[in-house]
Amino acid sequence: MLDEAVTLGAMSDLDLVVRGGLVVDGTGAEPRPADVAIDGGRVVAVGEVTEDSRREIDADGLVVAPGVVDVHTHFDAQLFWDAAATPSCLHGITTVIGGNCGFSIAPLGNGQAGYLAQMLARVEGMPLATLEQAVPWDWSSFADYLARFDGRLAVNAGFLVGHTTLRRAVMGADDERVATDAELDEMATLLGRSLAEGGLGFSSSLANTHNDGDGRPVSSRYSTRDELLRLATVTGEHAGTTLEFIPSVATRFSDDDMDLMTAMSLAADRPLNWNLLNVNSLLWDAAQQRLTAGDFAAERGGRVVALTMPVSSTLRVNFVTGFVLDAFEGWTDLFALPLDERRRELADPARRAQMRSGVETVDTTLTRRMRNWSSLVVEQTYSDATRRYEGRTLGDIAAVEGGDAFEHLLDIALADDLRTVIVIPPIGNDPESWQMRASVWRDPRALIGGSDSGAHLDMIDTFVYATSLLGPVVRDGYFTLAEAVRSLTDLPARLYGVTDRGRVAEGWLADLVVFDPATIGPGPMEMRADLPAGASRLYADAHGVEHVLVNGVEIVAGGRLTGATPGTVLRSGRDTETVHAGAAAATLHA
């Protein structure tokens, strides 16, 4: 039964009514049959709506839920040529946050564009030719950058101010060192100005996998604790801001790691989210230890939240970009070399022995996945000589042709001019791992997020995380539908203080997803050569997502883009409210 009829008084015809659906409102409440009335971009009623409307959507047999809020993306550049942030929007994402990991593309200093483009190509896997052809790189301030998107986006989008970008703007190419007091003052001023102009917060990274286009550590890795705390303090001086941070990549946190994140949260009086917590049966003890960073912070009045994904990610790597591979001991300097020198090094038996040892004798999450050389899959090759290896494991190749799986890996890469795409199989697809993940999704010290959508375009497929959770994971019984919707919508919106989004409620903005709970899920994964300059990316459509609305306007209908651009450029203090560190601890997951 629908709720009692909703009377809207003398209101003229509504813009739109979504009729007869099962509303899952994002609060965690049980699903209920209801109509949803929309007018002026907002939900004006949830219940039995009897008024006429200019348009209707028949949601019989379908779920009506809030649009998904993806807080960890790298759509900063892609939105210039793809206003809909595909394929994420096809999977129900209506709001994206960019500028993560310290890598915003504003503010832009003189001569900085080329460096940032090359850095993003290396550290975030965006094709350099695409960045050079499709991004204008002609703004200076954060306000200038945001203004480029006003009225031009299909999705809502907001952006953090990146630490490496700030350092580069202030210090130029001389940024591989500790900043002087004067430089730090200038950084603080530039950050404050960018936040006042609409930046949603401050992001930084100390990850040893984050290297620039020349293979050198990105600038934020040279920062001191005092620098990070100073910039966190500036962040807290502006309403509606937050903190995002990538700690050094390690299996477990040290006391120093926990203390730094807590101190940043306290300095800003804001929650800090860090990326990424991997959860499976092989890493369970380490995951539990890393979650204690949330306890450490809470005991001191701060708020530290882990982002974690509801998918078991497959990694695709190659010897051109080298991302992930350059984190292995004895491999880092290899990817700082020009391609010709890199090829010579890979052919050298001594270098090969060093590389093998760097993976087989060091125990990290990545080395555990990589060192089972025989399990690696040759997904895509680029020469007639290597075509026969596509789709086969290195173990199978070695068994048929003789020799060693690791040697075959390097031989095939050399024959392909280093472009071979190698798949590192996922771990943790066993029921025990999924139960562990579900327990973390319910944990107030963690939040579902960390898709990295818009980055690593030929490497990761986590842009399907929303439809994976709402479909296969829910249908397999690991999470209820109400829990899944809340985790994807209301919880991330509340962490970031995004106002009036993340719920289906009267007066809230009408970002909605209408889907079939029996069929929703990711479609087949494929490579598409649809980027500017002819570059390729991983892509998957969604099954079961019938309608996606942003601010009351359909941007996806029947699984296809409508071409509408109703998205809002989110600006701090206008489209976000302040979430204090202590308040976040008290209210999130409540």
Secondary structure, 3 states (H helix, E strand, C coil): CCCCEECCCCCCCECEEEEEEEECCCCCCCCEEEEEEEECCEEEEEEEECCCECCEEECCCCEEEECEEECCECCCCHHHCCCCCCCHHHHCEEEEEECHHHCCCCCCCCCCHHHHHHHHHHHCCCCHHHHHHHCCCCCCCHHHHHHCCCCCCCCEEEECEEHHHHHHHHHCCCCCCCCCHHHHHHHHHHHHHHHHCCCCEEEEECCCCCECCCCCECHHHHCCHHHHHHHHHHHHCCCCCEEEEECCCCCCCCHHHHHHHHHHHHHHCCCEEEEEECCCCCCHHHHHHHHHHHHHHHHCCCCEEEEECCCCCCEEECCCCCCCHHHCCCCHHHHHCCHHHHHHHHCCHHHHHHHHHHHHCCCCHHHHHHCCHHHCEEEECCCCCCHHHCCEEHHHHHHHHCCCHHHHHHHHHHHCCCCCEEEECCCCCCHHHHHHHHHHHCCCCEEECCCCECCCCCCCCHHHHHHHHHHHHHHCCCCCHHHHHHHHCHHHHHHHCECCCCCCCCCCECCEEEECCCCCEECCCEEECCCHHHCCEEECCEECEEEEEECCEEEEECCEECCCCCCCECCCCCCECCCCHHHHHHHCCC
